[in-house]
Amino acid sequence: MNIRGLLSGREMLTFLAVFLAAAGALRLGQGVGAAMALQSAPSESAESPTPVSCPAPPIALANALKERDTQVKAREIALEDRKAALDLAEKALTARLEQVVAAEARLRETLTIADGAAEQDLSRLTAVYEAMKPADAAALFETMSPEFAAGFLGRMRPEAAAAVISGMKPETGYSVSVLIAGRNATAPKE
């Protein structure tokens, strides 16, 4: 990356103006230094005076710019490495997300099948209880927990459920009736 990529247009112009002013000042300073050296020392020889050399700040500036360029390049490489790592992580995450979505779809299908099978089993068992003699069904329902019995009686045809409840002990019949009546009491009204 070059220096233009680091600075905007206005910053570049300011940088160039400062750089050129500094270079001009250094050149002027070198000339003034040489003139002062010539003036302070009377001409002892006919040789031309050796100009006084001062450290070359433009070289120091160039070295500083080179050092900065090296740092910027190192940062660029680090950022490219990080971007590559993030891209790789994103690809892995996307693949994993696709796997999760596929697994969720399979699970949903399995649950639908299981729910359908469970519903078929409950419907079949309800039909069996409806086909039983009411006295035999009532004796069987007496042995069930009231919640379990209410679930089946709520699914049965009303006349079959009435025949089974009438064959139960009054306390058990009442408990089951209360549970059936209260099943949807907390459901929203619309």
N, C-alpha and C positions, 0 to 999 in steps of 0.2 A: 504494500500500500504506500502511495506517495504522500507528500505533505498536503497536496490539494485535497485529498480525501479527508484530511483531519480538520481543515479549516473551511469556513464558508467564504463566499466571495468578498464580503466586507472585511472579514478577519484576515484574509489573504492580502488584500490591498494594504491594510494597516501593518501587517507583518513585513511586507516588502518595503514600505516607506520607512519603517524603523530600521530595517536591515540596511537599506541604502544610506540613510542618514548616519548610521553607525560606521559604515564603511568609509563614507566621506570624512567623517570626523577623525577616524583613525589615519586616513591618508593626510589630512590636514595636520593632525598631531605629529605625524612622522616628519613632515616638512618643517614644521615649526621647531621641533626638537633638533633637527639637523641645522637649521638656521641659527638657533641659539648656541649650539655647540660651536659653530663656526665663529660666531660673534664673540663668545667668551674666551676662546683661545686665539691669540694673535697668530697670524700666519707665520709659523716657524719654518715651514718648508714650502717649497713651491709645488709640492704634490697636491693633488686634489684631496680634499678632506674625505675621510671615510664616513659615510652616513651612520648615524647612531641607530642601532637596530633595537626595536622594542619587541616584546613578545607579540606574536601574530594573533590577535584576538579573532580575526576571521577564521583561523584554523581551529581555535578553541570552540568557536561557534559551530563550525562544521562538525567537529567531533561531538559536540553536545547534540546536534541534530541527528548525527549518525547513531548515537547512543539512544536517543528518543525513538528513532526509526526501528532500532533493534527491539526496544521494549514494546512498541506498537505491534511489530510483527509477532513477537512472542504472545501478546494478548490475542491477536487474531488467530493464531494457531490454537491457543487454549479455548477460544470461543468456538472455533470450528470443531474441535474435539468434543466440546460440551454439546454442541448442536447435533453432532453425529450420535452421541450417547442418548440425547433426548429423542432423536428420531428413532433409534433402535428401541428405546423404552416404549415409545408411542406405538410402534408396530407390534411389540409384544403385548402391550395392553389392549390394543384393538383385537388382536387374535384371541386373547383371553376373554374379552368381552363377547366376541362372537361365540366362543365355546359356552359361555354362561347362558347366552340367549338361547342357543340350541338345546342346552340341557334343560333350561326352563320350559321350552316348548315340549320337549319329551316328557318332562314331569307333568305338565298340564294335560297332555294326552293320556298319560298313565292314570292321573287322578280322575279324568273324565271317564275312563274305562272302569276304574274301581268304583266311582260313584254310581255309574250306570249298573254295574254288577250288584252293588249293595242295594240299590233301589229295586232291582229285580228280585233279589233275595227277600227284601222286606215285603214287596207286593205278593210274592208267592206265599210267604209265611202268613201274611194277613188273610189271604184267600183260604189257607188251610184252617186258620182259626174260625173264619166265617162258616166253613163247611162243617165244623164240628157241632155236635149236639150242644146247645147252650149250657146245659148243666155241666158237661165235661169241660167245656171251655172256661166256665166260671170257676170250677175247682182249680184248673191250671192257672188262671189269672190271679187267684187268691194267693198262690205261692210266689208270684212275681212281686218285685218292688212296685209301689204305686206309680212311680214315674215311668217305668218300663211298660207296665200294663196300660197306662194312659196313652202312650205312644201308639201302641197297636190298636186300642179301642178307638182312638181318634182317626185312624186310617180306615177302619171298617165301615161298611154300610151302616147307616143309623139303626135300621131295624135289627141287624145282627148284633151290633154293639149294645142295644137296649136289652136284648134277650140275655146277653152275657152278664151285664151289670145287674139285671134283676135276679140272677142266680147267685150273686155274690153276697157276702155278709153286708149288712147295711153300712157299717163303718168303712169297710174297704170300698164299697161302691161309691160312697160319698167322697172319700179321698181321691179316688180316680176321677170322679166327675168334676171336682174342684180343679184338679190338675188340667183336665181337658179344657175346661172353661177359661182357665187363666193362661193357657199357652200363648196366646197372641195379645194378652192384655197390654204389654209394653210396646207392641208394634206401632209404628207411626200411622196416623189416621189419614194421611194423604200428603 
